[in-house]
Amino acid sequence: MRTLGLVLAAWIGFAGVASAATAPEPSWEKIKDTDDGIVVFSREVPGSSVMAFKGNGVVDAPIAKVASALFDPARAKEWVLNLEETRRV
């Protein structure tokens, strides 16, 4: 079993969301506790309008299956809050 936090942290890293090296990082704010044991946090990214997020919890599935859901644009609306559209550029 892998934690969802690891998967989301990797995804955020691959997406290129990073804070400036000299700016102190804001602390994570807990925004949701789900019924299935996932705890969701968010914080501002200094110098960006993008909000960072992470989720901590246990996912009882192979990591490849979880990653395929996270990296599949057609399934993004299942887990990206307020997402209206996805497209490859």
MARTORDREN-414523 format. One record per residue (C-alpha): x, z, y; residue number from 1. Coordinates in steps of 0.02 Angstrom, whole numbers. Last residue first. Layout:
BEGIN
PT/X/Z/Y/NUM
...
END
This chain:
BEGIN
PT/-31/-1273/1063/89
PT/-141/-1205/924/88
PT/-315/-1148/967/87
PT/-416/-987/970/86
PT/-575/-952/1066/85
PT/-688/-811/1129/84
PT/-594/-655/1074/83
PT/-680/-497/1137/82
PT/-586/-383/1014/81
PT/-471/-475/893/80
PT/-513/-425/711/79
PT/-642/-542/638/78
PT/-625/-663/784/77
PT/-450/-704/720/76
PT/-514/-777/556/75
PT/-497/-962/603/74
PT/-329/-926/686/73
PT/-257/-868/518/72
PT/-105/-757/554/71
PT/-193/-589/537/70
PT/-294/-638/382/69
PT/-140/-710/295/68
PT/-42/-553/341/67
PT/-169/-441/253/66
PT/-165/-548/96/65
PT/25/-555/95/64
PT/35/-365/118/63
PT/-65/-337/-42/62
PT/-223/-237/-13/61
PT/-274/-54/5/60
PT/-247/-45/192/59
PT/-191/127/252/58
PT/-206/171/435/57
PT/-127/153/605/56
PT/-180/22/730/55
PT/-80/-43/874/54
PT/-119/-118/1042/53
PT/-26/-193/1188/52
PT/-125/-245/1341/51
PT/-73/-408/1423/50
PT/-76/-420/1613/49
PT/113/-407/1612/48
PT/252/-324/1712/47
PT/246/-162/1613/46
PT/142/-181/1454/45
PT/-8/-65/1465/44
PT/-57/42/1318/43
PT/-175/38/1170/42
PT/-211/141/1014/41
PT/-324/115/863/40
PT/-344/241/720/39
PT/-401/163/556/38
PT/-483/281/430/37
PT/-633/181/371/36
PT/-755/259/494/35
PT/-647/202/639/34
PT/-557/313/766/33
PT/-543/220/931/32
PT/-452/216/1097/31
PT/-301/329/1071/30
PT/-184/303/1219/29
PT/-2/255/1184/28
PT/128/312/1310/27
PT/194/199/1446/26
PT/366/124/1415/25
PT/500/162/1543/24
PT/558/5/1632/23
PT/739/-51/1610/22
PT/718/-154/1452/21
PT/560/-241/1515/20
PT/418/-231/1391/19
PT/390/-348/1245/18
PT/249/-455/1180/17
PT/331/-602/1095/16
PT/194/-645/972/15
PT/314/-609/831/14
PT/339/-431/894/13
PT/151/-406/911/12
PT/127/-469/734/11
PT/263/-355/667/10
PT/185/-204/753/9
PT/15/-256/686/8
PT/79/-267/508/7
PT/172/-103/519/6
PT/23/-14/594/5
PT/-91/-81/458/4
PT/6/27/339/3
PT/60/-41/173/2
PT/0/0/0/1
END
